[in-house]
Amino acid sequence: MDNLILVPVLLIIIGFAVFAVYRSKKSGKKCIGCPEGGNCAACSARDACKQYEQ
């Protein structure tokens, strides 16, 4: 019975996370997880954000 509640809740949470990443990438953000929002010195120098670029 617990699985019938747990699985849909996890799928909803994962779905929202995937949608947030998709929306951020579509808007042009390079560093999604950056707490500075991509405005930090490392992101400006493009040193730390190279791992997120495609």
Backbone as ProteinMPNN parsed JSONL, in Angstrom:
{"seq_chain_A": "MDNLILVPVLLIIIGFAVFAVYRSKKSGKKCIGCPEGGNCAACSARDACKQYEQ", "coords_chain_A": {"N_chain_A": [[0.827, -1.196, 0.0], [1.996, 1.194, 0.721], [3.761, 1.636, -1.363], [2.093, 2.337, -3.429], [1.544, 4.949, -2.914], [4.024, 6.144, -2.575], [5.538, 5.825, -4.992], [4.157, 7.369, -7.087], [4.461, 9.938, -5.928], [7.255, 10.264, -5.865], [7.737, 10.184, -8.629], [6.445, 12.525, -9.434], [7.995, 14.468, -8.106], [10.514, 14.05, -9.335], [9.777, 14.629, -11.944], [9.145, 17.39, -11.76], [11.709, 18.358, -11.159], [13.157, 17.692, -13.472], [11.764, 19.245, -15.318], [12.348, 21.803, -14.347], [15.115, 21.967, -14.83], [15.103, 21.738, -17.622], [13.651, 24.073, -18.316], [15.382, 26.043, -17.333], [17.696, 25.62, -18.896], [16.623, 26.134, -21.422], [16.113, 28.833, -21.224], [18.62, 29.837, -21.381], [20.526, 29.763, -19.358], [23.733, 29.06, -18.106], [24.955, 27.909, -15.846], [23.21, 26.032, -13.939], [23.044, 25.121, -11.29], [24.38, 27.047, -9.884], [24.727, 29.106, -7.096], [24.938, 31.834, -7.288], [23.617, 32.473, -9.506], [24.91, 32.411, -11.922], [26.389, 34.693, -12.029], [28.788, 34.862, -10.758], [32.382, 35.24, -10.2], [33.844, 33.107, -11.246], [32.083, 32.047, -13.104], [31.895, 34.166, -14.832], [34.448, 34.208, -15.857], [34.334, 31.867, -17.107], [35.486, 29.527, -16.22], [34.73, 27.663, -14.194], [32.34, 26.812, -15.16], [32.521, 25.27, -17.387], [32.074, 22.561, -17.281], [29.363, 22.312, -17.397], [28.582, 23.14, -19.868], [27.619, 22.305, -23.206]], "CA_chain_A": [[0.0, 0.0, 0.0], [2.864, 2.365, 0.78], [4.344, 1.835, -2.683], [1.108, 3.003, -4.28], [1.616, 6.375, -2.614], [5.405, 6.598, -2.69], [5.999, 5.864, -6.387], [3.675, 8.569, -7.794], [5.038, 11.143, -5.328], [8.623, 10.359, -6.379], [7.669, 10.527, -10.049], [6.078, 13.936, -9.52], [9.162, 15.248, -7.7], [11.513, 13.931, -10.398], [9.234, 15.362, -13.09], [9.336, 18.822, -11.53], [13.142, 18.642, -11.242], [13.531, 17.646, -14.89], [11.151, 20.414, -15.956], [13.105, 22.99, -13.922], [16.378, 21.961, -15.576], [14.75, 22.028, -19.022], [13.276, 25.482, -18.428], [16.584, 26.848, -17.128], [18.544, 25.486, -20.079], [15.957, 26.781, -22.547], [16.228, 30.282, -21.06], [19.986, 30.223, -21.684], [21.415, 29.735, -18.202], [24.856, 28.138, -18.27], [25.203, 27.22, -14.572], [21.906, 25.893, -13.303], [23.194, 24.934, -9.861], [25.192, 28.113, -9.298], [23.927, 29.922, -6.175], [25.036, 33.235, -7.706], [22.824, 32.636, -10.714], [25.784, 32.578, -13.074], [27.026, 36.004, -11.983], [29.998, 34.822, -9.939], [33.61, 35.497, -10.948], [34.221, 31.898, -11.988], [31.192, 31.92, -14.251], [32.245, 35.23, -15.765], [35.684, 33.786, -16.511], [33.947, 30.619, -17.772], [36.374, 28.453, -15.785], [34.032, 26.646, -13.425], [31.096, 26.41, -15.804], [32.759, 24.487, -18.583], [31.531, 21.222, -17.139], [27.933, 22.33, -17.667], [28.327, 23.477, -21.253], [27.529, 21.155, -24.1]], "C_chain_A": [[0.865, 1.252, 0.0], [3.479, 2.67, -0.578], [3.393, 2.547, -3.632], [1.087, 4.506, -4.056], [3.014, 6.914, -2.913], [5.862, 6.763, -4.142], [5.451, 7.084, -7.134], [4.256, 9.872, -7.229], [6.472, 11.337, -5.819], [8.638, 10.732, -7.854], [7.304, 11.995, -10.258], [7.273, 14.821, -9.169], [10.238, 15.218, -8.782], [11.05, 14.692, -11.644], [9.407, 16.858, -12.95], [10.811, 19.21, -11.642], [13.605, 18.656, -12.698], [12.972, 18.867, -15.622], [11.898, 21.693, -15.592], [14.433, 23.088, -14.663], [16.12, 22.315, -17.038], [14.445, 23.509, -19.207], [14.482, 26.398, -18.257], [17.501, 26.798, -18.341], [17.938, 26.202, -21.281], [16.061, 28.295, -22.45], [17.656, 30.765, -21.239], [20.935, 30.243, -20.511], [22.495, 28.691, -18.407], [25.06, 27.298, -17.019], [23.895, 27.131, -13.795], [22.033, 25.826, -11.781], [23.968, 26.029, -9.162], [24.339, 28.968, -8.366], [23.96, 31.406, -6.529], [24.204, 33.5, -8.96], [23.66, 32.857, -11.952], [26.503, 33.912, -13.105], [28.299, 36.024, -11.155], [31.234, 35.022, -10.814], [34.025, 34.29, -11.779], [33.345, 31.72, -13.221], [31.493, 32.992, -15.286], [33.506, 34.871, -16.536], [35.48, 32.491, -17.288], [34.888, 29.475, -17.419], [35.586, 27.318, -15.14], [32.819, 26.089, -14.166], [31.302, 25.544, -17.035], [32.193, 23.085, -18.49], [30.046, 21.17, -17.452], [27.607, 22.648, -19.112], [28.307, 22.218, -22.101], [28.472, 21.304, -25.255]], "O_chain_A": [[0.525, 2.25, -0.635], [3.697, 3.835, -0.912], [3.824, 3.271, -4.53], [0.653, 5.256, -4.931], [3.16, 8.015, -3.442], [6.511, 7.756, -4.473], [6.235, 7.785, -7.773], [4.515, 10.808, -7.985], [6.864, 12.455, -6.153], [9.479, 11.525, -8.279], [7.816, 12.633, -11.178], [7.535, 15.811, -9.852], [10.812, 16.256, -9.111], [11.86, 15.329, -12.318], [9.776, 17.532, -13.912], [11.129, 20.278, -12.166], [14.361, 19.539, -13.104], [13.657, 19.451, -16.462], [12.063, 22.574, -16.435], [14.833, 24.176, -15.078], [16.854, 23.113, -17.62], [14.931, 24.13, -20.152], [14.6, 27.41, -18.948], [18.026, 27.827, -18.765], [18.66, 26.809, -22.072], [16.095, 28.978, -23.473], [17.899, 31.972, -21.249], [22.066, 30.706, -20.658], [22.213, 27.57, -18.831], [25.313, 26.098, -17.118], [23.526, 28.061, -13.078], [21.22, 26.409, -11.064], [24.192, 25.947, -7.955], [23.321, 29.508, -8.799], [23.083, 32.156, -6.103], [24.109, 34.64, -9.414], [23.181, 33.428, -12.932], [27.159, 34.238, -14.094], [28.837, 37.096, -10.878], [31.137, 34.978, -12.041], [34.508, 34.446, -12.901], [33.826, 31.286, -14.267], [31.361, 32.752, -16.486], [33.629, 35.186, -17.72], [36.358, 32.07, -18.042], [35.075, 28.556, -18.216], [35.756, 26.152, -15.498], [32.329, 25.011, -13.831], [30.328, 25.128, -17.662], [31.865, 22.48, -19.51], [29.515, 20.098, -17.744], [26.472, 22.449, -19.545], [28.905, 21.201, -21.749], [28.536, 20.428, -26.117]]}, "name": "protein", "num_of_chains": 1, "seq": "MDNLILVPVLLIIIGFAVFAVYRSKKSGKKCIGCPEGGNCAACSARDACKQYEQ"}
